[in-house]
Amino acid sequence: MICEKKSKRLEIVRSLVYEMQSNFKNQRAWAQLSGVSTFASMLAMRRGQDSEIAAIAGVLHDFYFYKTGINTFPGHNSADAVRPIIRSTQVFTDEEMSVILRSIFYQEDRHRVHGPDEEVIKDAILLQTYFQKTGNNFLKTDIHRLQNVFIELGIPEENVDMESNVDAEALNRKSKDRRLMLADFAEKLAGQNIIGVPENERYREICKYWPDSEIYKVLEGNWCAAFVYYCCMQVGILLPIRYPNRMYRLAGVGAWLDWAQLPETRFFYDAKQEEFNPSRGDIVIFEKLLSDNSHDHIGIVLACEDNKILIAEGNIDNKNCSSVLFRDRDHCILGYVRIDNGYHYQFNGEYIPFGC
């Protein structure tokens, strides 16, 4: 079947993506995907790589933005959003799917060198950005990379005349108390008594990070973790929708527990640790509070008063609405997540697309 459909695979993928344009009508985004796809095909052909696979990776490279309108972690989020799509086509081998997803995933990691397929997409994105004159400033590493591509293509490198960009947000990151910002934002948001239905504007905002076509229905009555994720993103605690190589997305409580216990975070504190006292801006994870399932609820701590904690929650008690309420500190609490104010998401490991 794969051999029979191979010649039409790019057309199949392009059609699938373009059909989704009704969900996010952005001709500029489509032009970006198409442009990168064309440059990727050309570079792959020149470098002896599979030009068809490169073109497909190119047309999918920024799928997350195309679907949601959000440009945070385009590589990591797009790879995650694309996985079920390329599987559903049933026209790729496991190896080809891995190449496509890895090429998408590593697109932002341009200061390092990966495999030849991944490098094609990185360079294709820079070429598209340069020739479209999008007004983006380039990092110094990108300028050097683009100069090398120009030399490869026989274009005088002096044509790369751009200003380098400085990540001002990174410089200011440690100066902010983002946990307090998280609590302030969550308290105000939860107090609006959001109802988890598509007609509610605030609920739609909370759901906007998740690329699933039926996300409003998927999260209905189950959006406490999505509430926490939304609040974190709004105050600059930026995370991809799924930590690489993990089983669940951060729309689920289990994913938050898993992420907080990683060797590179170690943000989780067991509720039984006597020396730990929860404070404003911590995240609380409950254990069998609303069901017989482990880690079944999550919220953001606003205050701790004796044996009570004040919490901002989405989907309180599975009633599909948000609120601010007191809960017993000694009842069904698994532990707390205290995110370091200087934390900045960075993944330096090996991405294994279908490892979980």
C-alpha positions as CSV (number, residue, x, y, z in Angstrom):
1,M,0.0,0.0,0.0
2,I,2.8,2.4,0.9
3,C,4.5,1.9,-2.5
4,E,1.2,2.5,-4.4
5,K,0.5,5.7,-2.6
6,K,4.0,7.1,-2.3
7,S,3.8,9.4,-5.4
8,K,0.7,11.0,-3.9
9,R,1.9,11.4,-0.3
10,L,2.8,15.0,-0.5
11,E,-0.6,15.8,-2.1
12,I,-2.4,13.8,0.6
13,V,-0.7,15.7,3.4
14,R,-1.1,19.1,1.8
15,S,-4.8,18.4,1.3
16,L,-5.2,17.3,4.9
17,V,-3.5,20.5,6.2
18,Y,-5.3,22.8,3.8
19,E,-8.7,21.4,4.7
20,M,-8.1,22.4,8.3
21,Q,-7.8,26.1,7.2
22,S,-11.4,26.6,8.0
23,N,-10.4,26.2,11.7
24,F,-7.7,28.9,11.4
25,K,-8.0,31.1,8.3
26,N,-4.5,32.4,7.8
27,Q,-3.2,32.7,4.3
28,R,0.2,33.9,5.6
29,A,0.6,30.8,7.7
30,W,-0.2,28.6,4.7
31,A,2.3,30.6,2.6
32,Q,4.9,29.9,5.3
33,L,4.3,26.2,5.3
34,S,4.3,26.0,1.5
35,G,7.5,28.1,1.2
36,V,9.4,26.0,3.7
37,S,8.2,22.9,2.0
38,T,9.6,24.1,-1.3
39,F,12.9,25.2,0.1
40,A,13.2,21.9,2.0
41,S,12.6,19.8,-1.1
42,M,15.2,21.8,-3.0
43,L,17.9,21.5,-0.3
44,A,17.2,17.8,0.2
45,M,17.6,17.2,-3.5
46,R,20.9,19.0,-3.5
47,R,22.2,17.2,-0.4
48,G,21.1,13.7,-1.6
49,Q,18.2,13.3,0.9
50,D,14.7,12.3,0.3
51,S,13.1,15.4,-1.2
52,E,9.5,14.1,-0.8
53,I,9.9,13.4,2.9
54,A,11.6,16.8,3.3
55,A,8.8,18.6,1.5
56,I,6.2,16.8,3.8
57,A,8.1,17.8,6.9
58,G,8.3,21.3,5.6
59,V,4.5,21.6,5.0
60,L,3.9,20.3,8.5
61,H,6.7,22.1,10.3
62,D,4.6,24.8,11.9
63,F,1.3,22.9,12.0
64,Y,0.6,23.9,15.6
65,F,0.6,27.6,14.7
66,Y,-1.5,26.9,11.7
67,K,-4.1,25.0,13.8
68,T,-4.1,27.2,16.9
69,G,-2.6,30.6,16.0
70,I,-0.1,30.2,18.8
71,N,3.6,30.3,18.0
72,T,5.0,29.0,21.3
73,F,7.5,26.1,20.8
74,P,6.6,25.5,17.2
75,G,8.8,22.5,16.8
76,H,7.9,20.6,19.9
77,N,4.2,21.4,19.7
78,S,3.9,20.8,16.0
79,A,5.6,17.4,16.2
80,D,3.2,16.4,18.9
81,A,0.1,17.7,17.0
82,V,1.2,16.0,13.7
83,R,1.9,12.5,15.1
84,P,-1.7,11.3,14.9
85,I,-2.2,12.9,11.5
86,I,0.7,11.2,9.7
87,R,-0.2,7.9,11.4
88,S,-3.8,8.1,10.2
89,T,-2.7,8.5,6.5
90,Q,-1.2,4.9,6.6
91,V,1.2,5.8,3.8
92,F,4.5,6.1,5.7
93,T,6.8,3.6,7.2
94,D,7.8,3.9,10.9
95,E,11.2,5.1,9.8
96,E,9.8,7.8,7.5
97,M,7.4,9.0,10.2
98,S,10.3,9.2,12.6
99,V,12.3,11.3,10.1
100,I,9.4,13.7,9.6
101,L,8.7,14.2,13.3
102,R,12.3,14.6,14.3
103,S,12.8,17.2,11.5
104,I,9.8,19.1,12.8
105,F,10.8,18.8,16.5
106,Y,14.4,20.0,16.2
107,Q,13.6,23.0,13.9
108,E,14.3,25.6,16.7
109,D,17.5,23.9,17.9
110,R,19.7,25.6,15.3
111,H,22.7,26.1,17.5
112,R,23.3,22.4,17.4
113,V,23.8,20.0,14.5
114,H,21.5,17.0,14.1
115,G,21.0,14.5,11.3
116,P,20.9,15.6,7.6
117,D,17.1,15.5,7.4
118,E,16.7,17.8,10.5
119,E,19.3,20.2,9.1
120,V,17.4,20.5,5.9
121,I,14.3,21.8,7.7
122,K,16.3,24.2,9.9
123,D,17.9,25.7,6.8
124,A,14.7,25.8,4.8
125,I,13.0,27.8,7.6
126,L,15.8,30.4,7.5
127,L,15.6,30.7,3.7
128,Q,11.9,31.2,3.8
129,T,12.2,33.8,6.6
130,Y,14.9,35.6,4.7
131,F,13.3,35.7,1.3
132,Q,9.9,36.6,2.6
133,K,11.3,39.7,4.4
134,T,9.2,39.0,7.4
135,G,11.0,41.6,9.5
136,N,12.3,39.0,12.0
137,N,15.7,39.7,13.5
138,F,18.0,36.7,13.5
139,L,20.1,35.3,16.2
140,K,23.9,35.4,15.6
141,T,23.9,31.6,15.2
142,D,21.2,31.9,12.6
143,I,23.1,34.5,10.6
144,H,26.1,32.2,10.5
145,R,24.0,29.3,9.5
146,L,22.3,31.2,6.7
147,Q,25.6,32.5,5.4
148,N,26.8,28.8,5.1
149,V,23.6,27.9,3.2
150,F,24.2,30.8,0.8
151,I,27.7,29.7,0.2
152,E,26.4,26.2,-0.5
153,L,23.9,27.6,-3.0
154,G,26.5,29.8,-4.7
155,I,24.9,33.0,-3.4
156,P,27.4,35.7,-2.1
157,E,27.3,35.6,1.7
158,E,27.4,39.4,1.9
159,N,23.7,39.3,1.0
160,V,23.0,38.2,4.5
161,D,22.7,41.8,5.9
162,M,20.7,41.5,9.0
163,E,20.6,42.7,12.6
164,S,21.1,40.1,15.4
165,N,18.4,39.7,17.9
166,V,18.7,39.5,21.7
167,D,16.3,37.5,23.9
168,A,15.3,40.3,26.3
169,E,12.7,38.0,27.9
170,A,15.5,35.6,28.9
171,L,17.5,38.4,30.4
172,N,14.5,39.6,32.6
173,R,13.2,36.1,33.5
174,K,14.8,35.8,36.9
175,S,13.7,39.3,38.0
176,K,10.0,38.3,38.2
177,D,8.2,36.4,40.9
178,R,6.2,34.3,38.5
179,R,4.6,32.2,41.3
180,L,3.0,35.3,42.7
181,M,2.0,36.3,39.2
182,L,0.5,32.9,38.7
183,A,-1.6,33.1,41.9
184,D,-2.8,36.6,41.1
185,F,-3.9,35.6,37.6
186,A,-5.5,32.3,38.7
187,E,-7.4,34.0,41.5
188,K,-8.9,36.5,39.2
189,L,-9.7,34.0,36.4
190,A,-11.2,31.3,38.6
191,G,-13.3,33.9,40.4
192,Q,-15.2,34.6,37.1
193,N,-17.0,31.3,37.5
194,I,-16.2,30.0,34.1
195,I,-18.5,27.3,32.7
196,G,-16.9,24.6,30.6
197,V,-19.0,24.9,27.5
198,P,-18.0,26.2,24.0
199,E,-20.3,29.2,24.4
200,N,-18.2,30.5,27.2
201,E,-15.5,32.8,25.9
202,R,-13.1,32.2,28.8
203,Y,-13.5,28.4,28.5
204,R,-12.6,28.7,24.8
205,E,-9.5,30.7,25.7
206,I,-8.4,28.0,28.2
207,C,-8.9,25.4,25.5
208,K,-7.0,27.3,22.7
209,Y,-3.6,25.7,23.3
210,W,-4.8,22.2,22.5
211,P,-5.0,21.4,18.7
212,D,-7.6,18.6,18.9
213,S,-10.6,19.4,16.7
214,E,-13.1,18.3,19.4
215,I,-11.2,19.8,22.3
216,Y,-14.2,21.5,23.9
217,K,-15.9,18.2,24.2
218,V,-12.7,16.3,25.2
219,L,-12.1,18.7,28.1
220,E,-15.7,19.1,29.2
221,G,-15.9,18.3,32.9
222,N,-12.2,17.5,32.9
223,W,-10.3,20.8,32.5
224,C,-8.6,21.4,35.9
225,A,-5.2,20.7,34.4
226,A,-5.9,22.8,31.3
227,F,-6.8,25.7,33.6
228,V,-3.4,25.4,35.4
229,Y,-1.6,25.2,32.0
230,Y,-3.4,28.3,30.7
231,C,-2.6,30.3,33.8
232,C,1.1,29.3,33.6
233,M,1.3,30.3,30.0
234,Q,-0.3,33.7,30.7
235,V,2.3,34.7,33.3
236,G,5.4,33.5,31.3
237,I,5.8,30.0,32.7
238,L,6.1,28.6,29.2
239,L,5.8,24.8,28.6
240,P,5.1,22.7,25.5
241,I,1.8,20.9,25.4
242,R,3.6,17.7,26.1
243,Y,7.0,17.2,27.6
244,P,9.1,15.3,25.0
245,N,8.9,11.5,25.2
246,R,6.3,11.5,28.0
247,M,3.0,9.7,27.8
248,Y,0.5,12.5,28.5
249,R,-0.1,16.1,27.6
250,L,-0.2,18.8,30.2
251,A,-4.0,18.9,29.8
252,G,-4.0,16.0,32.3
253,V,-3.0,16.0,36.0
254,G,-0.7,13.0,35.6
255,A,1.4,14.9,33.1
256,W,2.0,17.7,35.7
257,L,3.0,15.2,38.3
258,D,5.3,13.5,35.9
259,W,6.9,16.8,34.7
260,A,7.4,18.0,38.3
261,Q,9.4,14.9,39.3
262,L,11.8,14.9,36.3
263,P,15.5,15.1,37.2
264,E,15.8,18.4,35.5
265,T,12.9,20.0,37.5
266,R,12.5,18.3,40.9
267,F,9.6,20.7,41.7
268,F,7.4,18.1,43.5
269,Y,7.0,18.0,47.3
270,D,5.2,15.2,48.9
271,A,2.4,16.4,51.2
272,K,3.9,14.3,54.0
273,Q,7.1,16.3,54.0
274,E,6.8,18.1,57.3
275,E,9.4,20.7,56.5
276,F,7.4,21.9,53.4
277,N,4.8,24.5,53.8
278,P,2.6,25.4,50.8
279,S,2.5,29.0,49.8
280,R,0.9,31.3,47.3
281,G,1.7,30.3,43.8
282,D,2.3,26.6,44.4
283,I,0.4,24.0,42.5
284,V,-1.5,21.4,44.5
285,I,-2.2,17.9,43.2
286,F,-4.9,15.9,44.8
287,E,-5.1,12.1,45.3
288,K,-8.5,10.4,44.9
289,L,-10.3,13.6,45.8
290,L,-13.1,13.2,43.3
291,S,-12.7,9.6,42.2
292,D,-11.0,6.3,42.8
293,N,-8.2,7.4,40.4
294,S,-4.8,8.6,41.5
295,H,-3.9,12.3,41.0
296,D,-7.4,13.2,39.9
297,H,-7.5,16.9,40.5
298,I,-5.2,20.0,40.5
299,G,-5.4,23.7,41.4
300,I,-3.3,26.7,42.3
301,V,-2.7,27.7,45.9
302,L,-3.7,31.2,46.9
303,A,-3.2,31.0,50.7
304,C,-2.6,28.6,53.5
305,E,-4.4,29.1,56.8
306,D,-3.9,26.6,59.6
307,N,-5.5,23.4,58.3
308,K,-7.1,25.0,55.2
309,I,-5.7,26.0,51.9
310,L,-7.4,28.5,49.5
311,I,-7.3,27.3,45.9
312,A,-8.1,28.6,42.5
313,E,-9.5,25.8,40.4
314,G,-11.0,25.0,37.1
315,N,-13.7,22.3,37.0
316,I,-14.3,22.3,40.8
317,D,-15.6,19.0,42.0
318,N,-16.2,17.9,38.4
319,K,-19.0,20.4,38.2
320,N,-17.6,21.9,35.0
321,C,-17.1,25.4,36.4
322,S,-14.3,27.4,38.0
323,S,-14.1,28.9,41.5
324,V,-12.0,29.9,44.4
325,L,-12.5,27.8,47.5
326,F,-11.0,26.4,50.7
327,R,-10.1,22.8,51.1
328,D,-8.8,20.8,54.0
329,R,-5.0,20.7,53.9
330,D,-5.0,17.1,55.3
331,H,-7.5,15.6,53.0
332,C,-6.6,13.8,49.7
333,I,-3.6,15.9,48.9
334,L,-0.8,14.1,47.2
335,G,1.7,16.9,47.1
336,Y,2.7,20.3,45.7
337,V,4.6,21.7,42.8
338,R,6.8,24.7,43.4
339,I,8.1,26.0,40.1
340,D,11.4,27.8,40.4
341,N,11.0,31.5,39.4
342,G,14.1,31.1,37.2
343,Y,12.9,28.0,35.4
344,H,13.1,28.1,31.6
345,Y,11.9,25.0,29.6
346,Q,14.8,23.5,27.6
347,F,15.0,20.0,26.2
348,N,18.5,18.8,25.3
349,G,17.8,15.1,25.1
350,E,17.0,12.8,22.2
351,Y,13.4,13.0,20.9
352,I,11.9,9.6,20.3
353,P,8.7,10.2,18.4
354,F,7.0,6.9,19.1
355,G,8.7,5.9,22.3
356,C,5.6,6.3,24.4
